[in-house]
Amino acid sequence: MRCRNDNVTLGKSKELELPTECAFDLIKRHVKIKIVGKDIAKMLKETIGEVMGHRRHCDITEFEEMLDAWLENIVRKYGKVERKQDFVAECSDLHGCLKAISAHCDDTKCLYSTIDRFFVDGDDDVDKDCVLLCSGHRSKGLEWDRVFVLRTDLMPHPGAETEADLKQEENIRYVIKTRAKRQLILCPDQRPG
């Protein structure tokens, strides 16, 4: 159901992959969506450039093969280096997000235009009949009439082990749960309604 001023906030999860999967689930249902994160769009485009090297464009099958090889190379090179685990995880997120987007494209031109079409800086660039997707961190300082929180089963995140990590999780949970002006809907499953 489309409603004015709706937001879907994601519990702490893969920063890129889950919003992208959710976005395409909603698009298939003919729901207008935007994803908060122009900086994510920039990272995705930079990753496409890194994967493509000197090439400007190619068909999507060829790009996906190069993207898989790119990630395999990073994992092979840095996968066992403890201080590089965050870097490897970020690259894996970028890979997953680009794979989710590329599944709906024929070539890299489409990939670039899809990224431009869906990613925004905040809720200022969003039509009133659009559902906005963002992570809990990106929702800080923003409010909506209705907020759907996905993957509440990941709050606190299973990787939070130290007292400081758990405190951070408690803080972000507070931010997430205070974004709704009228209605807060908690969803433990990742797929919307």
C-alpha positions as CSV (number, residue, x, y, z in Angstrom):
1,M,0.0,0.0,0.0
2,R,1.3,3.4,-0.9
3,C,0.9,6.2,1.6
4,R,2.1,9.7,1.9
5,N,5.2,10.3,3.9
6,D,6.2,6.6,4.5
7,N,9.6,5.4,5.3
8,V,11.1,2.0,5.6
9,T,14.0,2.0,8.1
10,L,16.3,-1.0,8.1
11,G,17.7,-2.4,11.3
12,K,21.5,-2.8,11.4
13,S,22.2,-5.1,8.5
14,K,24.3,-5.0,5.4
15,E,24.3,-1.3,4.7
16,L,23.8,-1.7,1.0
17,E,22.5,-5.1,0.1
18,L,19.2,-5.2,2.1
19,P,17.9,-1.8,1.0
20,T,18.6,-2.7,-2.6
21,E,16.8,-6.1,-2.3
22,C,13.9,-4.4,-0.6
23,A,13.8,-1.7,-3.2
24,F,13.4,-4.1,-6.1
25,D,10.8,-6.1,-4.2
26,L,8.8,-2.9,-3.9
27,I,9.4,-1.8,-7.5
28,K,8.0,-5.2,-8.7
29,R,4.8,-4.2,-6.8
30,H,4.8,-0.9,-8.6
31,V,5.7,1.2,-5.5
32,K,7.7,4.3,-6.1
33,I,10.9,4.2,-4.0
34,K,14.0,6.2,-3.2
35,I,17.1,5.1,-1.2
36,V,18.8,7.6,1.1
37,G,22.5,7.7,0.2
38,K,23.9,9.8,-2.6
39,D,27.3,8.9,-1.0
40,I,26.4,5.2,-1.5
41,A,25.6,6.0,-5.2
42,K,29.0,7.6,-5.6
43,M,30.7,4.5,-4.0
44,L,28.7,2.2,-6.4
45,K,29.8,4.3,-9.4
46,E,33.4,4.3,-8.3
47,T,33.3,0.6,-7.9
48,I,31.8,0.1,-11.4
49,G,34.7,2.2,-12.7
50,E,37.3,0.2,-10.7
51,V,35.8,-3.1,-11.9
52,M,35.6,-1.9,-15.5
53,G,39.2,-0.5,-15.6
54,H,39.8,1.4,-18.9
55,R,36.4,0.3,-20.4
56,R,33.5,2.7,-20.5
57,H,30.6,0.3,-21.1
58,C,29.8,-3.4,-21.6
59,D,26.8,-5.7,-21.4
60,I,25.6,-6.8,-18.0
61,T,26.7,-10.4,-18.2
62,E,30.3,-9.3,-18.9
63,F,30.1,-6.7,-16.1
64,E,28.9,-9.3,-13.6
65,E,31.7,-11.6,-14.4
66,M,34.2,-8.8,-13.9
67,L,32.5,-7.8,-10.7
68,D,32.7,-11.4,-9.3
69,A,36.4,-11.5,-10.3
70,W,36.9,-8.2,-8.5
71,L,35.5,-9.4,-5.3
72,E,37.2,-12.8,-5.5
73,N,40.5,-10.9,-5.9
74,I,39.9,-8.8,-2.8
75,V,38.9,-11.8,-0.7
76,R,42.0,-13.7,-1.9
77,K,44.2,-10.7,-1.2
78,Y,42.7,-9.4,2.1
79,G,40.3,-12.1,3.3
80,K,42.6,-13.4,6.1
81,V,44.1,-10.1,7.1
82,E,42.4,-9.2,10.4
83,R,42.7,-5.4,10.1
84,K,41.2,-5.5,6.6
85,Q,38.0,-7.4,7.5
86,D,35.9,-4.2,7.4
87,F,37.2,-3.4,4.0
88,V,36.4,-6.9,2.7
89,A,32.9,-6.6,4.2
90,E,32.3,-3.2,2.6
91,C,33.5,-4.6,-0.8
92,S,31.1,-7.6,-0.3
93,D,28.2,-5.1,0.4
94,L,29.1,-3.1,-2.8
95,H,29.2,-6.4,-4.8
96,G,25.8,-7.5,-3.4
97,C,24.2,-4.2,-4.1
98,L,25.6,-4.0,-7.7
99,K,24.4,-7.6,-8.3
100,A,20.9,-6.7,-7.1
101,I,20.8,-3.7,-9.4
102,S,22.4,-5.4,-12.4
103,A,19.7,-8.1,-12.3
104,H,17.4,-5.4,-13.7
105,C,19.7,-4.0,-16.4
106,D,21.0,-5.0,-19.8
107,D,24.2,-3.0,-19.8
108,T,26.4,-0.7,-17.6
109,K,24.6,2.4,-19.0
110,C,21.4,1.1,-17.4
111,L,23.3,0.3,-14.2
112,Y,24.5,3.9,-13.9
113,S,21.1,5.4,-14.7
114,T,19.3,3.1,-12.2
115,I,21.7,4.2,-9.5
116,D,21.1,7.9,-10.4
117,R,17.3,7.3,-10.4
118,F,17.0,5.7,-7.0
119,F,19.6,7.2,-4.6
120,V,18.9,10.6,-2.9
121,D,20.5,12.7,-0.2
122,G,17.6,12.9,2.2
123,D,13.9,13.1,2.2
124,D,13.9,16.6,0.5
125,D,14.2,15.0,-3.0
126,V,11.4,12.6,-2.6
127,D,7.8,12.8,-4.0
128,K,5.1,12.5,-1.4
129,D,3.8,9.3,-2.9
130,C,7.2,7.6,-2.7
131,V,8.5,5.2,-0.1
132,L,11.9,6.1,1.2
133,L,14.4,3.4,2.2
134,C,17.3,4.0,4.5
135,S,19.4,2.5,7.2
136,G,18.9,3.3,10.9
137,H,22.1,5.4,10.8
138,R,20.9,7.4,7.8
139,S,17.5,8.0,9.4
140,K,19.1,10.1,12.2
141,G,17.6,13.6,12.3
142,L,14.7,12.7,9.9
143,E,11.0,12.0,10.7
144,W,8.1,10.5,8.8
145,D,4.4,9.9,9.6
146,R,4.8,6.2,9.3
147,V,8.0,4.1,9.7
148,F,8.4,0.4,8.9
149,V,11.5,-1.1,10.6
150,L,12.7,-4.2,8.8
151,R,14.9,-6.9,10.3
152,T,14.3,-6.1,13.9
153,D,15.6,-9.6,14.5
154,L,19.1,-8.1,13.8
155,M,18.8,-5.6,16.7
156,P,21.1,-5.8,18.4
157,H,23.3,-6.9,15.6
158,P,24.7,-10.5,16.1
159,G,28.2,-9.1,15.6
160,A,27.9,-6.7,18.5
161,E,30.1,-8.3,21.2
162,T,31.7,-5.7,23.4
163,E,30.0,-3.4,25.8
164,A,30.8,-0.4,23.5
165,D,29.2,-2.3,20.5
166,L,26.1,-3.1,22.5
167,K,25.8,0.6,23.7
168,Q,26.1,1.7,20.0
169,E,23.3,-0.8,19.1
170,E,21.1,0.5,21.9
171,N,21.7,4.1,20.6
172,I,20.8,3.3,17.0
173,R,17.8,1.3,18.1
174,Y,16.6,4.4,19.9
175,V,17.1,6.6,16.8
176,I,15.2,4.1,14.7
177,K,12.3,3.8,17.0
178,T,11.9,7.6,17.4
179,R,11.6,8.4,13.6
180,A,7.8,7.9,13.4
181,K,5.5,10.8,14.0
182,R,2.3,8.7,14.0
183,Q,2.9,5.0,13.4
184,L,5.9,2.7,13.9
185,I,5.6,-0.8,12.5
186,L,8.3,-3.4,13.5
187,C,8.9,-6.3,11.0
188,P,11.3,-9.1,12.0
189,D,11.3,-10.5,8.5
190,Q,13.3,-8.7,5.7
191,R,10.5,-8.7,3.1
192,P,7.8,-6.0,3.3
193,G,4.1,-7.0,3.6
